[in-house]
Structure formats: C-alpha cells, structure tokens
Amino acid sequence: MIGALMLDIAGTELTQEDIELLQAPQVGGMILFSRNIESPEQVRALTDHMRRVRPDILIAVDQEGGRVQRLKQGFTLLPAMGRLGERYLSDPEQALALAEQCGWLMATEVLAVGIDFSFAPVLDLNDVSDVIGDRAFAQNIQDIVPLARAFLAGMKRAGMANTGKHFPGHGSVKADSHVAAPVDSRCYDEIYHKDMQTFIQLMPQLDALMPAHVIYDQVDPNPAGFSPYWIQKVLRQELNFEGVLFSDDLTMQAACVVGGADARIQAALKAGCDMGLVCNDRSAACTALAGMQQLPLPNQQRLERMRGKIPPITVGQTLELGAEWKKVKDNIENFKKSFN
C-alpha cells in the first residue's frame, strides 16, 4: 500500500533510520536531491535498495532542465525550457521536435536509474516571477501549450507519468514561495483566462498536478495547496481532473502559514492532495508522519498511475541506453551549443 507522505534522505545510501522510515505505512514516496547523486550506477543501486525495503515506494526527482535538475554527473544537462520557447518564435517545427526529444531523453535517463517520475513540466507563464522565469516554456499560452504537449508526449513515449506545476499558476506573482508567502490579488476571472488556460488545455494529457504555494486572496484565504476550494471545487468538480495531486514541499516558507509540519500535512491531505512532500527537514518529516497516523491511506489506484516503466538491470551491469538515446542526446547538445 502506498502512503501519503513523500520524504527524502541525507546521503547516497540508506541509513538504518531511513530504512525504518521507509517501512512506515503512511510513507509512500521518496524524492532524491543533488546530494543523493554520485553516478547513474550509484543512483540505481540506491533506488533498488529502497524497493527491497519497500517494494511499493514511488521515487521522484526534480529534473526539469536548466537550473532545476538534480541528476547531473553522468546525465544529460537539458536546456531550460524557456530556450525551446525562444526557438519556437523563429522555427516552431524544430522547437516542437526538440521539446518531444527533451521529454523523452529526460524520462529515459531518469527511469534507467530506477526513479519513477520527474516533477515536470512547469506549466506556469514566464511573467514576473523570478523563481519561475525560464523554467517556463514561454510568456504566453499560445506558445506554452504546443511545446508542453510535445514534451509530455516525449515523457509518455519513454514510459513516465508527468506532473504539471504549479496550479493555478505561479508565474504572475513576484514573491518566491520557497522564502516568502506570495499573495496574488487578481480576481478569479483573470487567473482563469490567463494562467489557468495552459493547465486546462493540457489537462487530458496530465497525470498529476502540483498546486502552487500561493494565496489568491480574492478567491480563497488559503494557499492553493491547502485550499478545498481550489482542489475540490475547481480541480475535481469544475474541471473534472482525475489525476494525482501532490503538494509542493511543505517545508517551504509559504506553507508555514498553516502551522507546524503535522498541521501542514493534515491541511494538504484534507484539502484533497493525494500525497504531501516534506523535504530537507527530517525532524519535520517525522512530525508530519506522527500527525498522519489517524488519516486514511490515499487513493491507491490513482497513485499507481505514477509508477514508471523502469527497465530491469542485473547487478554490476552498465547502464546502456541505446542508439536512439545517443542520437537524441547529441541533438540536444547541438541545440545548447547554438545558444553559446
């Protein structure tokens, strides 16, 4: 059974404390960061060990491209998605082909090391938010939607589920939710017709969504990830979204308005999130876990959709990804050089 808490570990191997936490019924996911990465072979050994301890665990990573990619040494360094948006303005056909290849290449490399999925892609607008910026494909819906759809198709072709973020849109608010509590004071209609349209138009292709740690105070007093209005009324009822909902990291500053880690995970899950992330703070993760003991396990069928098509590998085998991987990797490297 998959639990509702996703947490992390400190090193490149599991400690005894990590193993004990992995065995807790309400733990359902593990997210890897740069500190957990030494090489593709080491990552695969780590994820295999996690599954020996907890066979049903879901393992995730942030591998968007540009400035947000945890897997670096031995992996392809993808361009920021905003680079694809720039190319789209001059050569849309090439940009769409590159977007599909980036989605496929990212997913192929991530799955090869035993990770089920990357929290990608970013579907926000590249507007006033510095923390979003070129993580977004472009500045307007007309460019974002076709590029993101191609990227999603590449992920799917490789065998990976996707997660669109950060619903209903983080690009139009300046503050960084990692270090502040952003407030977006626009009315619902403006948010709906501007930021939400990328999510709405791509919803048939989306397996999961991550709500923003943003308060849209003209709509609801709670950050979107803690809001029954945004999650249950808008997403589930009005937009009929049936995929997985992951909270953003509940240790981020914007989440602290709700209270302690136990209050945050309870608020996120009761609002309708399927799984809550508590990262980079083991004490907070343990507090959250203790606060979840009386909560029911999440929807298992829904979460199972996030399980990646991870290729089998024998101990000591070198990770060889084949001729298409090499061809696509070379193509992406040449694209990056064109900007230098």
C-alpha positions in Angstrom: 0.0 0.0 0.0 1.2 3.5 -0.9 1.2 6.0 1.9 0.6 9.8 1.6 4.0 11.2 2.7 6.9 11.8 0.4 10.2 12.5 2.1 14.0 12.4 1.4 17.3 11.1 2.8 20.5 12.8 3.6 23.1 10.8 1.7 23.9 8.4 -1.2 23.0 5.3 0.8 20.2 4.3 3.1 20.9 4.6 6.9 19.1 2.4 9.4 16.8 5.4 10.3 16.0 5.8 6.6 15.1 2.1 6.4 12.8 2.3 9.4 11.0 5.4 8.0 10.6 3.7 4.6 8.7 0.9 6.3 6.1 3.2 7.9 2.7 2.6 6.3 2.0 6.3 5.7 5.3 6.8 3.8 4.5 6.4 0.1 7.2 8.4 -1.8 10.9 9.3 -1.8 12.4 12.3 -3.6 16.0 12.5 -4.5 18.2 15.6 -4.4 21.6 16.5 -5.8 23.2 15.4 -2.5 22.0 11.9 -3.2 23.6 11.6 -6.6 27.2 10.4 -7.4 26.7 8.5 -10.6 24.0 6.7 -12.6 25.1 3.3 -11.2 25.1 4.6 -7.6 21.6 6.0 -8.0 20.3 2.8 -9.4 21.8 0.9 -6.5 20.1 3.3 -4.1 16.7 3.1 -5.7 16.9 -0.7 -5.9 17.7 -0.8 -2.2 14.7 1.4 -1.5 12.5 -1.1 -3.3 13.9 -4.0 -1.5 12.9 -2.3 1.7 9.6 -1.0 0.4 8.5 -2.6 -2.9 5.6 -0.2 -3.4 7.5 3.0 -2.9 7.2 5.8 -5.5 10.5 7.5 -6.2 10.7 11.0 -7.7 13.1 13.8 -8.6 13.1 17.3 -10.0 14.6 17.0 -13.4 13.1 19.9 -15.4 16.1 21.1 -17.3 18.0 24.4 -17.0 18.6 25.4 -13.4 16.4 22.7 -11.9 17.9 19.3 -12.5 19.2 17.1 -9.7 20.8 14.4 -11.8 23.9 15.9 -13.4 27.1 13.7 -13.2 26.7 11.1 -15.9 23.4 12.5 -17.1 22.4 14.9 -20.0 22.2 18.5 -18.9 19.0 19.6 -20.5 18.4 23.2 -21.6 16.0 25.4 -19.8 12.5 25.0 -21.3 12.5 28.7 -22.0 15.2 28.1 -24.6 12.7 26.0 -26.5 10.2 28.9 -26.3 12.8 31.2 -27.8 13.5 28.8 -30.7 9.7 28.4 -31.2 9.5 32.0 -32.2 11.9 31.5 -35.2 11.4 27.8 -36.0 8.3 26.3 -34.4 8.7 22.9 -36.1 12.3 22.4 -34.8 11.3 23.6 -31.4 8.4 21.1 -31.1 10.7 18.3 -32.2 13.3 19.3 -29.6 10.6 19.6 -26.9 9.5 16.0 -27.6 13.1 14.8 -27.6 13.8 16.6 -24.3 10.8 15.0 -22.7 11.9 11.5 -24.0 15.6 12.0 -23.1 14.9 13.2 -19.6 12.4 10.4 -18.9 14.6 7.7 -20.4 17.6 8.6 -18.2 15.5 9.1 -15.1 13.7 5.7 -15.5 17.0 3.9 -16.2 18.3 4.7 -12.7 15.1 3.4 -11.0 13.3 6.7 -10.5 9.5 6.5 -11.4 9.0 10.1 -12.4 10.2 13.7 -12.5 8.1 16.5 -11.2 7.8 18.1 -14.7 6.9 20.1 -16.7 6.4 23.6 -15.4 3.3 25.0 -17.0 3.4 28.5 -15.5 3.8 31.6 -17.6 7.2 33.3 -17.7 5.9 36.5 -16.4 7.0 38.5 -13.3 8.2 35.5 -11.1 12.0 35.2 -10.9 11.7 31.7 -9.3 9.8 30.6 -12.4 11.4 32.6 -15.2 12.9 30.4 -17.9 11.7 27.2 -16.2 8.5 28.1 -18.1 8.3 27.3 -21.8 7.3 30.8 -22.8 5.5 34.0 -21.9 2.1 33.2 -23.4 -0.4 30.4 -23.6 -0.3 30.1 -27.4 3.4 29.1 -27.2 3.4 27.1 -24.0 0.6 24.7 -24.9 2.1 23.1 -28.1 5.7 23.0 -26.6 4.4 21.4 -23.3 2.2 19.0 -25.2 5.3 17.8 -27.2 7.3 17.5 -24.0 4.5 15.4 -22.4 4.4 13.2 -25.4 8.1 12.5 -25.1 7.7 11.6 -21.5 4.9 9.3 -22.2 6.8 7.6 -25.1 9.6 6.8 -22.6 7.1 5.3 -20.1 7.0 8.1 -17.5 4.0 9.8 -15.9 4.0 13.6 -15.7 3.2 16.3 -13.2 2.2 19.8 -14.3 3.1 22.6 -11.9 2.2 25.0 -10.2 -1.6 25.1 -10.5 -3.4 27.6 -11.0 -0.2 29.5 -11.9 2.8 30.9 -10.1 4.3 33.0 -12.9 2.2 36.1 -12.3 3.2 36.7 -8.7 6.7 38.1 -7.8 7.5 36.5 -4.4 9.3 33.2 -4.2 7.2 30.7 -2.2 10.5 29.0 -1.0 11.3 32.0 1.1 8.1 34.0 1.3 4.3 33.7 1.3 3.3 35.0 -2.1 -0.1 36.7 -2.5 -1.8 37.1 -5.9 -4.6 39.6 -5.6 -6.2 39.2 -9.0 -9.8 38.1 -9.4 -10.7 34.6 -10.4 -11.7 35.5 -13.9 -8.2 37.0 -14.7 -6.4 34.0 -13.3 -8.8 31.6 -15.2 -8.4 33.3 -18.6 -4.6 33.9 -18.2 -2.6 31.5 -16.0 -5.1 28.5 -15.8 -5.5 28.1 -19.5 -2.3 26.1 -20.0 -3.4 23.6 -17.3 -6.9 23.4 -18.7 -5.9 22.9 -22.3 -3.3 20.2 -21.4 -5.5 18.5 -18.7 -6.3 15.5 -20.9 -2.6 14.7 -21.1 -1.8 15.4 -17.4 -1.3 12.5 -15.0 -0.7 14.7 -11.9 -0.7 18.3 -10.8 1.2 20.2 -8.1 -0.7 23.2 -6.7 1.1 26.5 -6.0 2.0 27.7 -2.5 0.4 31.0 -3.4 -2.6 32.7 -1.7 -5.0 34.0 -4.3 -6.7 36.2 -1.7 -9.6 37.5 -3.9 -10.6 33.8 -4.3 -9.7 32.0 -1.1 -7.7 32.8 2.0 -5.6 29.6 1.9 -2.6 28.8 -0.3 -3.9 26.7 -3.3 -2.3 23.5 -2.0 -4.3 23.8 1.3 -7.5 25.0 -0.3 -10.6 22.8 -0.6 -11.9 25.5 -3.0 -9.1 25.2 -5.5 -8.6 21.4 -5.1 -12.1 20.1 -4.7 -14.4 22.7 -6.2 -12.3 23.9 -9.1 -10.0 21.0 -10.0 -12.1 18.0 -9.1 -15.6 19.2 -9.7 -15.5 22.0 -12.2 -12.5 20.8 -14.3 -13.1 17.1 -13.6 -9.4 16.4 -13.1 -9.0 12.8 -12.0 -5.2 12.6 -11.8 -2.9 12.7 -8.7 -2.4 15.9 -6.7 1.0 16.4 -5.0 1.5 19.2 -2.5 4.6 21.3 -3.1 7.3 21.0 -0.4 5.5 21.6 2.9 8.7 22.9 4.5 8.7 25.9 2.1 8.2 29.3 3.8 4.8 29.8 2.1 3.5 26.6 3.7 4.4 27.7 7.2 1.3 30.0 7.4 -0.7 26.8 8.2 1.3 25.9 11.3 3.7 23.0 12.2 4.6 20.1 9.9 1.8 18.0 11.3 -0.8 20.7 10.7 0.5 21.3 7.2 0.3 17.7 6.0 -3.1 17.3 7.6 -4.3 20.5 5.9 -2.9 19.5 2.5 -4.4 16.0 2.6 -7.8 17.1 4.0 -8.0 19.7 1.2 -7.7 16.9 -1.3 -4.0 16.3 -2.1 -3.1 12.7 -2.5 0.5 13.0 -1.3 2.4 15.6 0.7 6.1 16.4 0.3 8.2 17.2 3.4 11.8 17.7 2.2 15.2 18.7 3.7 14.0 18.6 7.3 14.0 15.1 8.9 12.5 16.4 12.1 9.6 18.0 10.2 9.1 14.7 8.2 8.9 12.8 11.5 6.4 15.3 12.9 4.3 15.1 9.8 4.4 11.3 9.9 3.2 11.3 13.5 0.4 13.7 12.6 -0.9 11.4 9.8 -1.4 8.2 11.8 -5.2 8.6 12.1 -5.7 9.7 8.4 -6.8 7.1 5.8 -4.4 5.9 3.1 -4.7 7.8 -0.2 -6.4 6.5 -3.4 -4.2 3.6 -4.4 -5.4 3.3 -8.0 -4.8 6.9 -8.6 -1.2 6.9 -7.2 -0.3 3.7 -9.1 -0.6 5.7 -12.3 2.7 7.4 -11.3 4.7 4.2 -11.4 7.3 4.4 -14.1 8.3 1.7 -16.6 11.7 1.1 -15.1 14.0 -1.2 -17.2 15.3 -4.3 -15.4 19.0 -4.4 -14.8 21.4 -7.0 -13.3 23.9 -6.2 -10.6 27.0 -4.6 -12.0 25.5 -4.1 -15.4 26.5 -0.8 -17.1 23.6 1.5 -17.9 23.4 1.4 -21.7 20.5 3.3 -23.2 20.9 2.5 -26.9 21.3 4.2 -30.3 18.2 6.5 -30.1 19.4 7.8 -26.7 22.8 8.7 -28.2 21.3 10.3 -31.3 18.8 12.4 -29.3 21.5 13.4 -26.7 23.7 14.6 -29.5 20.9 16.6 -31.0 20.1 18.3 -27.7 23.8 19.1 -27.1 24.0 20.7 -30.5 20.9 22.7 -29.7 22.5 24.0 -26.5 25.7 25.0 -28.4 23.6 27.1 -30.7 22.9 29.5 -27.8 26.6 29.8 -26.7 
